[in-house]
Amino acid sequence: MAEVLLEVRNVNKAFGGVVTAKEVNMKVEKGEIHGLIGPNGAGKTTLLNLISGIYDVDGGQIFFKGEDVTKLPPYTRSRMGIGRTFQSPRFSPRSSIRDNLLVGTDLDNKMGYLSSFFGKKGADFDKEFEELIKIAGFTFDWDERINSLPYGQQKLLEIIRAMLSHPTVMLVDEPCAGLNMEEQNRVKDLLNKGLEQGMGIVLIEHSMEMVMSVCHNISVLNFGEIIAEGTPAEIQSNQQVIEAYLGKDEDTLAGGAHVGN
Amino acid sequence: MDKAKSFVQKNLGTIIGAVVLTLVFFIVPNKGVVNAYIMKVINLGLIYFVAVAGLCVILGMGGQPTFSTAGMMGLGAYSVALLTTLKGWAPIPALLVSVLWVTLFSVVMGLALFRLKGSYFSFASIGFTSLIFTVLTNWLSLTGGPDGIKNIPRLGIGNLVCQNYYDYFRVLFFIALACYLIVQRIRKSYLGRALGCVRDNEIAAQCMGINAYRTKVISFVIAGAFAAFAGGLYALHERYISPAPFQYDQSAIYLIMIMLGGVNSTGGALIGSLFMTWLPERIRFLAAYSRLIYGIGVIILMNVMPMGIMGLVDNFRYKMRKKMKKNQSAETPVKEAE
């Protein structure tokens, strides 16, 4: 069994009366893409926010490489190696593309404000970026503002930014929403590249075709509870999952329909 | 020869800048070119630019509108004035010590003020500046109250003392240049990038390993140091200070300076500072209406060019580049990966 990078243990979270995480348990191993699926409002993004530290847990613990990170602030967690992307890309629209992406490299280099001011250069940013952008399959002008790019390219760039910081665990929130087929394939290639580098990846995705083809394991969330866990094949044949989420018609599964949204 | 040519091409901007600056340095401070009064106005513009340079960091890069500038300037100015007049210190050590303690004070204030977010932070910073103004006005035994402090010595070291506004200009020129370069350096360094992230999305910044709170406090401290330095220079330049120029509404003027020039541009901040120092002098005969004019001006400015003068320049450049690219790609079709 591969090394467990991330472990969520009995985590609870409620906003007022709305329970978004209830005794959630999840393990992510090295070299694994762990899918997180469920209907809208099931608590998928909340779970990512709990893991990256944007929300505090009400109860339970989160372990990263065996270390309890439950009480640590988000920036410490990302410095330790928990990277993430967002449902809609969160860049600085007023900064250039270069500045936006360099932040990822800065994180990887453990850059300090003073050392950077006095001219410390990071690792070879261009070479690695070159490799990743080749996978993403488009080109652009470095000095342009990031929101001049099409939405799909921004989403790909956000994954690249997270990858530039060399996270141990990467949390990817709906990378394929709003992307065309070609771009979805690029996302797949990028995630596989991440696996090659030895990451563990948590993937939220509504596209069943994507989830079933790239994930090694899948957790199904419904009303904040994990109702099933297993390999894609097991999930597809799990009666409870089919009823709660995937729909009773088996054809939807095979056809790879977008559920939710 | 080719090597020299490519060096020139690569650094064309820098070379032109250096030539222009050298010309300005030698031509402007001459009685035949500008009279003493205009020289004084330009000097004040440069001093304000030093304070506004700090705003470039906290507001331009970090997106935190602060009204603390005038307060920090007041602290800098009064401590220089007191150290030189009461304690008989030389101007330079007084300036350095003042900047140092105001910087340390900014750390404390930054830590406290950034407990608040967004507009709450701005309101608290107004409170801060009002507080300083009240102390400066009412601590009669130390600050002389509304009468202020007179006979502050001229800026200088040993026998090298600025005798007139032209001498001041020669010193302030280099100070302003140094501040400009420091801010540009910050803009291109990790701090600049991190502040950009915090400005546009604090949560995303945190998820990229950036401690938003600490980063904002650092920007506040930098702004405080610049403002204190500007305040000290103001005291040594005017040689008389009173609490009036350190009221919070003066902070609003500094904000207008940077907004007018372009919030994202250090050069714009310089243009804004010089213009906003010159304008009130120019429309002095309209003094009673100056607030009215400012108010209308700011409303128009924010509507017509929200990114200031340099924003317009940037947009123009951006469009030109796009146009050029279009022409290029029409000649040689670029392979697009799709």
Interface residues (C-beta under 8 A of the other chain):
Chain A: S52 G53 I54 P73 P74 Y75 S78 R79 G83 R84 F86 R90 F91 S92 P93 R94 S95 D99 N100 L102 V103 G104 D106 L107 M111 G112 Y113 S116 F117 G137 F138 T139 D141 E144 R161 S165 E182
Chain B: R185 I186 S189 Y190 L191 G192 R193 A194 G196 C197 R199 D200 N201 I203 A204 A205 Q206 C207 M208 G209 I210 N211 A212 T215 I218 N264 Y318 R321 K325 V334 E336 A337 E338
